[in-house]
Amino acid sequence: MPYGSLALPARIFLLAWDTGKNRIAGAPDLHYAVRACALAELAQRGLLSDADGIVTPVFGARTGNPVLDGLLELVEESRPRKWRGWITHKSRHTLDAVRDQLAAEGYLRTERTRIFGIFPSRRYELERAGYVEVLHAEALAVLRGPVPVHEVPAGDAALVVCAATGKLRGVVPGKERRQHNERLAALTDRAGAAAPELPELMRTLRKALASAVASAEAARSGGGGG
């Protein structure tokens, strides 16, 4: 996927954008999927590891990407947590940082508005619809094939796994998740191709994301609001 310098959290944010409606749609738990992508990329870069289920950073390491580095700093400064804990803890901070980064780099346009004519707010509109449409098409190609899983870049594999597990319905509808469940399992391992310990870590991360999303869905259906 030729997406320049965009990291996985930014790419999954754009994947959730409905270009027809010009807004994010079908992704109520996008903040969890964005955080999972950030964790996956840091792990792929060797900056996060698993120590008996605990997310462990390389202290002092930085990537130069403000979103990834912001999460690294948060992990360093916080009490130890498991992967599910890091998917949910202050996950909207990462979502906001991604949105600000995309606006600064010209992928989104920001307009200042007022709610009810009183409360200041910001509205975001997509500036690069063609880019997002290509991103969608390439993500679906990773999910459906025909490219063999072992030829899929590890980052692309992680992106699609997080999009499916995070239930971004505009990208991977429920029917597609079920239909391609075996390929998603293989893509999960492919996301950890860089090091022997990474496939198990990616499987753990996928389970943690699925658990966080399931809990949010249960809260919404029970009137808890997620």
Residue pairs with C-beta under 8 A, 6 or more apart in sequence:
1 11
1 135
1 138
1 139
1 142
1 153
1 155
1 156
1 159
3 11
3 135
6 14
7 37
7 38
7 41
7 63
7 65
7 67
7 68
8 37
8 38
8 40
8 41
8 155
8 158
8 159
8 162
9 34
9 35
9 37
9 38
9 41
9 67
9 68
9 94
9 98
10 67
10 98
10 101
10 102
10 107
11 37
11 135
11 159
12 30
12 33
12 34
12 37
12 159
12 162
12 163
12 166
12 168
13 24
13 30
13 34
13 95
13 98
13 99
13 102
14 102
14 107
14 131
14 132
14 135
15 132
15 135
15 136
15 139
15 159
15 163
15 168
15 170
15 171
16 24
16 25
16 26
16 27
16 30
16 33
16 168
16 170
16 171
17 23
17 24
17 25
17 126
17 132
18 24
18 25
18 26
18 170
19 126
19 129
19 132
19 133
22 125
22 126
24 30
25 170
26 168
26 169
26 170
27 33
27 166
27 167
27 168
27 169
27 170
28 167
28 216
28 220
28 226
29 166
29 167
29 212
29 213
29 216
29 217
29 226
30 95
30 166
30 168
31 91
31 92
31 94
31 95
32 87
32 88
32 91
32 166
32 209
32 212
32 213
32 216
33 162
33 163
33 165
33 166
33 168
33 209
34 91
34 94
34 95
34 98
35 71
35 86
35 87
35 88
35 91
35 94
35 95
36 87
36 162
36 165
36 166
36 205
36 208
36 209
37 158
37 159
37 162
38 67
38 68
38 71
38 94
39 48
39 55
39 71
39 83
39 86
39 87
39 205
40 158
40 162
40 191
40 202
40 205
41 68
41 155
41 158
42 48
42 57
42 63
42 68
42 71
42 72
43 49
43 192
43 198
43 201
43 202
43 205
44 154
44 155
44 158
44 191
44 192
44 194
44 198
45 63
46 58
46 194
46 195
47 57
47 58
47 61
47 63
47 72
48 55
48 56
48 57
48 58
48 72
48 75
49 55
49 56
49 58
49 197
49 201
50 56
50 83
50 197
50 200
50 201
50 204
53 82
53 83
53 204
54 80
54 81
54 82
55 75
55 80
55 81
55 82
55 83
55 85
55 86
56 80
57 72
57 75
57 76
59 76
61 72
62 69
62 72
63 69
63 72
66 97
66 101
67 94
67 97
67 98
67 101
70 93
70 94
70 97
71 94
74 90
74 93
75 86
78 89
81 89
82 208
83 204
83 205
83 208
84 208
84 211
84 212
87 205
87 208
87 209
87 212
88 212
99 108
99 124
102 108
103 109
103 110
103 124
106 127
106 128
107 126
107 127
107 128
107 131
108 124
108 125
108 126
108 127
109 124
109 125
109 126
109 127
110 122
110 123
110 124
111 122
111 123
111 124
111 125
112 120
112 121
112 122
112 123
113 120
113 121
113 122
113 123
114 120
114 121
115 121
126 132
136 171
138 156
139 156
139 159
139 160
139 163
139 171
139 172
140 171
141 147
142 152
142 156
142 157
142 159
142 160
142 187
143 160
143 164
143 172
143 176
143 180
143 183
143 184
143 187
144 176
144 180
144 183
145 183
149 157
149 183
149 186
149 187
149 190
150 190
152 187
152 190
154 190
154 191
154 192
154 193
154 194
155 191
157 187
157 188
157 190
157 191
157 193
158 191
158 202
160 172
160 184
160 187
161 184
161 187
161 188
161 191
161 202
161 206
162 206
162 209
163 171
163 172
164 171
164 172
164 176
164 177
164 180
164 184
165 184
165 206
165 209
165 210
165 213
166 209
166 213
167 174
167 177
167 213
177 184
188 199
188 202
188 203
188 206
189 199
189 202
189 203
191 198
191 199
191 202
192 198
192 199
192 200
192 201
192 202
192 203
193 199
216 226
217 226
218 224
219 225
219 226
220 226
